Amino acid sequence: MFYEKYEEIKERVLDFWEENKIQIIIFTVGVILTFSYFNSKQNENNVELADTSTVISSVSIQTSSFKNEASQNKKEVYIDIKGAVNKPGLYHVKPSQRLGNVLNLAGGLKENADVSKLNLAHTLSDQMMIYIPKQGENYQGDLITEAKTNIGDESTNSDSDLVDLNRASKDELQTLTGIGEKKAELIIQYREDNGGFKTVDDLKNVSGIGDKTFANLSSKITV
């Protein structure tokens, strides 16, 4: 029974093949070609995506590098070089550059230059002043003066930091060492009665301002 059924199905399949084998072959080839086409497209897309990702990554790296370089170049560093160099003057250098490199920019050292007390690897910063002494020179100042430090007498203040005796208010006068409310009023009274202070020494004419008090605040006042 089973064998007869098998033979019957086999004959039907063979008949179907004989009648439709051309269509079956065309259909099979079409399926294979379609699958190959879409598989090829998928691979191309993957390659394009990979290439695009690489390009984006490259652009990002270049942009980041450009920003970093622009940020570094934006900071201006000026160094003042004096003393025993061939071309003393003001030089614009890159941030964190070394002293030895800047000396080369200044035309190099003179034959009598003395760098025994200088660190040529010193990292420079903006507004720095470098002095190169001569051999045997008895130079008493700093060879390297950092930015925002006073040159010369450290007790000397700029004009903007001084209290003007002829213009200061009572509150401003009281910021001075040894000057309270009463003395501030006397200072104002003195300048009104005498047409102002002619020199800072006139402050000693105010009642209660002795030599000691004057000495403590003389470097902090002006007229």
C-alpha positions as CSV (number, residue, x, y, z in Angstrom):
1,M,0.0,0.0,0.0
2,F,2.8,2.4,1.0
3,Y,4.8,1.5,-2.0
4,E,2.0,2.1,-4.4
5,K,1.4,5.5,-2.8
6,Y,5.1,6.4,-3.1
7,E,5.1,5.4,-6.8
8,E,2.0,7.4,-7.5
9,I,3.6,10.6,-5.9
10,K,6.9,10.0,-7.7
11,E,5.1,9.8,-11.1
12,R,3.2,13.0,-10.4
13,V,6.5,14.9,-9.4
14,L,8.2,13.6,-12.6
15,D,5.2,14.6,-14.7
16,F,5.2,18.1,-13.1
17,W,8.9,18.4,-13.7
18,E,8.6,17.4,-17.3
19,E,5.8,19.9,-17.9
20,N,7.3,22.8,-16.0
21,K,11.1,22.3,-15.8
22,I,11.9,25.4,-17.9
23,Q,9.8,27.6,-15.6
24,I,11.3,25.9,-12.5
25,I,14.9,26.5,-13.7
26,I,14.1,30.1,-14.6
27,F,12.5,30.7,-11.2
28,T,15.4,29.1,-9.4
29,V,18.0,31.1,-11.3
30,G,15.9,34.3,-10.6
31,V,15.8,33.6,-6.9
32,I,19.6,32.9,-6.8
33,L,20.3,36.1,-8.8
34,T,18.0,38.2,-6.6
35,F,19.6,36.9,-3.4
36,S,23.1,37.6,-4.9
37,Y,22.1,41.1,-5.9
38,F,20.7,42.1,-2.4
39,N,23.6,40.4,-0.7
40,S,26.0,42.5,-2.8
41,K,24.1,45.7,-2.0
42,Q,24.2,44.9,1.7
43,N,27.9,44.5,1.6
44,E,28.4,47.8,-0.3
45,N,26.2,49.6,2.2
46,N,28.3,48.2,5.1
47,V,31.5,49.4,3.3
48,E,29.9,52.8,2.7
49,L,28.9,53.0,6.4
50,A,32.3,52.1,7.5
51,D,33.9,54.6,5.1
52,T,31.5,57.3,6.3
53,S,32.3,56.5,9.9
54,T,36.0,56.7,9.2
55,V,35.5,60.1,7.5
56,I,33.4,61.4,10.3
57,S,36.0,60.2,12.8
58,S,38.8,61.8,10.8
59,V,36.9,65.1,10.6
60,S,36.2,65.1,14.3
61,I,39.9,64.4,15.1
62,Q,41.0,67.2,12.7
63,T,38.4,69.6,14.2
64,S,39.5,68.8,17.7
65,S,43.1,69.3,16.7
66,F,42.3,72.6,15.1
67,K,40.5,73.8,18.1
68,N,43.3,72.9,20.4
69,E,45.8,74.6,18.2
70,A,43.7,77.7,17.9
71,S,43.3,77.8,21.7
72,Q,47.0,77.5,22.2
73,N,47.8,80.2,19.5
74,K,45.2,82.5,21.0
75,K,47.2,82.9,24.2
76,E,49.9,85.5,23.5
77,V,53.2,85.3,25.4
78,Y,55.5,88.2,25.3
79,I,59.0,88.1,26.8
80,D,61.4,91.1,27.4
81,I,65.0,90.1,27.0
82,K,67.7,92.5,28.2
83,G,71.5,92.4,28.9
84,A,74.2,90.5,27.1
85,V,72.3,89.2,24.0
86,N,72.9,90.3,20.5
87,K,69.4,91.5,19.9
88,P,67.7,92.6,23.2
89,G,64.0,93.5,23.0
90,L,60.5,92.2,23.2
91,Y,59.7,88.8,21.7
92,H,56.5,87.0,20.9
93,V,56.9,83.3,21.7
94,K,54.8,80.1,22.0
95,P,53.3,79.3,25.4
96,S,55.6,77.2,27.7
97,Q,58.6,77.8,25.5
98,R,62.1,77.3,27.1
99,L,64.5,80.1,27.9
100,G,67.2,78.5,25.7
101,N,65.0,78.7,22.6
102,V,64.2,82.4,23.2
103,L,67.8,83.3,23.6
104,N,68.4,82.0,20.1
105,L,65.6,84.3,18.9
106,A,67.4,87.2,20.4
107,G,70.4,86.6,18.2
108,G,72.2,84.4,20.8
109,L,74.5,85.4,23.7
110,K,77.3,87.8,23.5
111,E,80.8,86.4,24.1
112,N,81.0,88.0,27.6
113,A,77.5,86.7,28.7
114,D,77.3,84.9,32.0
115,V,74.5,82.2,32.1
116,S,76.0,80.2,34.9
117,K,73.1,81.2,37.2
118,L,70.4,80.7,34.6
119,N,68.4,77.6,34.0
120,L,68.1,77.5,30.2
121,A,65.3,74.9,30.5
122,H,63.1,77.4,32.5
123,T,59.6,77.5,31.1
124,L,58.6,81.0,30.2
125,S,55.3,82.8,30.9
126,D,53.7,86.1,29.6
127,Q,55.2,89.4,30.8
128,M,58.4,87.8,32.0
129,M,61.6,89.8,31.9
130,I,64.9,88.1,31.4
131,Y,68.2,89.8,32.2
132,I,71.5,88.2,31.0
133,P,74.4,89.7,32.9
134,K,78.0,90.1,31.7
135,Q,80.8,88.1,33.1
136,G,82.1,89.8,36.3
137,E,79.0,92.1,36.4
138,N,77.7,92.7,39.9
139,Y,74.0,92.6,39.0
140,Q,71.8,92.8,42.1
141,G,68.4,92.3,40.5
142,D,66.5,89.2,39.6
143,L,67.7,87.5,36.4
144,I,64.2,86.2,35.8
145,T,61.3,88.4,36.8
146,E,58.0,86.7,36.7
147,A,54.8,88.4,35.6
148,K,52.9,90.5,38.1
149,T,56.0,91.1,40.4
150,N,57.3,94.5,41.2
151,I,60.6,95.5,39.7
152,G,62.8,97.4,42.1
153,D,61.4,98.5,45.5
154,E,58.5,96.1,46.4
155,S,57.0,98.7,48.7
156,T,56.3,101.0,45.8
157,N,52.7,101.1,44.7
158,S,51.2,102.2,41.4
159,D,49.3,105.5,41.2
160,S,46.0,103.7,41.1
161,D,46.7,102.0,44.4
162,L,47.6,105.2,46.2
163,V,45.1,107.3,48.3
164,D,44.9,110.9,47.1
165,L,44.9,113.1,50.2
166,N,43.1,115.9,48.3
167,R,40.3,113.7,46.9
168,A,39.8,110.8,49.2
169,S,36.6,110.4,51.1
170,K,36.5,109.8,54.8
171,D,35.9,106.1,54.2
172,E,38.9,105.9,51.8
173,L,41.1,107.7,54.3
174,Q,40.2,105.2,56.9
175,T,41.7,102.4,54.8
176,L,45.1,103.8,55.6
177,T,47.0,102.2,58.5
178,G,46.6,104.3,61.7
179,I,43.8,106.5,60.4
180,G,40.5,106.2,62.2
181,E,37.3,108.2,61.8
182,K,38.6,111.2,63.9
183,K,41.9,111.5,62.0
184,A,40.1,111.2,58.7
185,E,37.9,114.1,59.6
186,L,40.9,116.2,60.7
187,I,42.6,115.4,57.3
188,I,39.6,116.6,55.4
189,Q,39.3,119.7,57.6
190,Y,43.0,120.5,57.0
191,R,42.7,120.4,53.2
192,E,39.6,122.5,53.3
193,D,41.2,125.1,55.5
194,N,44.5,125.2,53.6
195,G,43.4,124.8,50.0
196,G,44.6,121.2,49.9
197,F,47.8,119.4,50.5
198,K,50.8,120.6,48.5
199,T,53.0,117.6,49.3
200,V,52.5,114.4,51.2
201,D,54.7,115.8,54.0
202,D,52.0,118.3,54.8
203,L,50.1,115.4,56.4
204,K,52.4,115.7,59.4
205,N,50.8,119.1,60.0
206,V,47.5,117.4,60.8
207,S,46.9,117.0,64.5
208,G,47.6,113.4,65.7
209,I,49.8,112.5,62.7
210,G,53.3,111.9,64.1
211,D,56.5,110.7,62.4
212,K,55.8,107.1,63.1
213,T,52.3,107.2,61.7
214,F,53.5,109.1,58.6
215,A,56.3,106.6,58.0
216,N,53.8,103.7,58.0
217,L,51.6,105.2,55.3
218,S,53.8,107.6,53.3
219,S,54.2,104.9,50.6
220,K,50.4,104.6,50.3
221,I,49.4,108.2,49.8
222,T,49.7,110.9,47.1
223,V,48.5,114.4,46.3
